[in-house]
Amino acid sequence: VEYETILVEQRGRVGWITLNRPQALNALNGTVSEEVADAASGFDADDGIGAIVVTGSEKAFAAGADIKEMESKTAEEMIATDHFGAWTRFAAVRTPVIAAVSGYALGGGCELAMMCDIILAADTAVFGQPEVNLGVIPGMGGTQRLIRAVGYYKAAELILSGRRVKADEAERIGLVSRMVPASDLLDEATRLAETIASKSLPSVYAAKATLDAAMETSLADGLAVEKREFAALFDTADQKEGMAAFREKRPPRFQHR
Ligand code: HXC
């Protein structure tokens, strides 16, 4: 498939999606959201892919939703067209997604990173939800996911003031999984993605499903999901292989690699 605003590549068992609108600092317009959702769904449907990396440029992961595209919209249009609906599809993929963030991750860019399962940040990364400066609020999940990531008082301060945080603070408050030197970002993302993609695919899907449940439900409901997912894995060849390999003191040979 030829895309207009993203670069898409498969390297081994890892699918790469690189945002590519340098003239707008990767601002997320309708085309970007459709293309990212389409590429991610395509990778998700392919059992030759065990992890997805989403990244931007050195200067910007993404500087937000496209302000110029949104400026003249009415509430009616926002509702009728489900303006950010493609991102719901993106957030629903079963394959683990790593955001490799360098430079600006603002507004929708920060929210896109938070739709991913793991956020690796270059030491140059800058996060923020500056929507209050524009007369709006975060609209791609930021008001909900930021609180779950960093807790109420940090999230409230950032969303209400629009203050930006640099990578080291983002790491300290739990907005990123790990900070790395900018020059190592893509190598680290590759290593991490390959590690995840080398595991048993059904167990990785199940792990992601339970992590999602933890974000979305009560403790009791989440534990019920965990119990079900855990039990179901005992019907997979990979579980038999993984445990036999442990007993026989050898590396496992999982089904999908
Ligand atoms: C459209 C954008 C953009 C955006 C940057 N550009 N961000 N276009 N939407 N979100 C464009 C600029 O207009 C400019 O185009 C080009 O990219 C380069 O940007 P500069 O501002 O010249 O770069 P710089 O001076 O380095 O400043 C970088 C920046 C700044 C600090 C990131 O661009 C900025 O503040 N951007 C907006 C950040 C923001 O408010 N994001 C939240 C968006 S709202 P031209 O053609 O002029 O050269 C949002 C809500 C999501 O995300 C949920 C739904 C409501």
Boltz pocket constraint, residues with backbone or C-beta under 6 A from the ligand:
constraints:
  - pocket:
      binder: B
      contacts: [[A, 22], [A, 23], [A, 24], [A, 25], [A, 27], [A, 28], [A, 63], [A, 64], [A, 65], [A, 66], [A, 67], [A, 68], [A, 69], [A, 104], [A, 106], [A, 107], [A, 108], [A, 109], [A, 130], [A, 131], [A, 134], [A, 136], [A, 137], [A, 138], [A, 139], [A, 140]]
      max_distance: 6.0
